[in-house]
Amino acid sequence: MGIDKQKIKKLDKTDEPAPMDKVDERIDAEMKLIEGKTKEEVAKGLANDELARKGRKMKEDAEDQLKGLRERGSGK
């Protein structure tokens, strides 16, 4: 029994991103989330409200990005 080459679907024909590209996006979002949380915590320790706001915003953006990636990944 061999592989039927007619049934093989290539990524360039399906217009889907390669799995590796999906991972890169997720890693970027995860790193942004960690950085945002860290900035927020440091700002609390320094009593720096502006830095805390920036950290919170970065964290929220990363959470939204991750949510979008999860929804696209599950076929929704």
N, C-alpha and C positions, 0 to 999 in steps of 0.2 A: 504494500500500500504506500503510495507516494503522496506528495503534497500537490494539490491542484492549484497551479499558479493563477488560474482564472478567478479563484475565490479569495485571493490575498488582496486586502485593502491597504493602500499606502496612505500615509499621513498627508502627503501633498494633494491627494485626490479627495480627502474627507474634510479639508480645511480645519482640522483640529490641531491645537498646539501639541507639540511633543510632550510626553510625560515629564521630561526633564525641565521643560520650560515652566510647567505648572509648579514644580518643586521650587524653582528659583523664586517665583512670585511669592510663594508661601513663606519661604525663608526670609525674604525681604520684609514681609509684613510682620512676621514673628520678631525679627530684630527691632523693627520700629516700635512694636508693642513693649518690648523689654526696655528700650531706650526711654520711651515715654514714661513708663512706670518709675524708672530710676531717676529721671529728672524731677518727677513729681515728689518723690521721697526726699531727694537732696534739697529741693526747694523748701520743703516743710522744715527740714533741719536748719536751714539758713534763714528761714522766715522770709523768703523771697517769693512774693505773690505772683509776679510776672513769670518767673521760671516755672512755678507750679501750674499756672494756666497753660503755658506752652507744653509742658509735660502731659497734662490732662488732654489737651487737644491732640497731641501726637498719639497718645494711647487710644483715644476714641477713633481717630482716623484709621489706625492699624486694626482695631477691632472690627470696624466696618469693612475694611478691605478683606480681612480674614473671613468674615461672614459671607461676603460676595464670592470669594474663592470656594468656600464650602458649598454654596448653593450651585455654582457652576459645575463643581466636581461631582455632585450627586445627580446631575441631569435635570435639575429644576429649571 
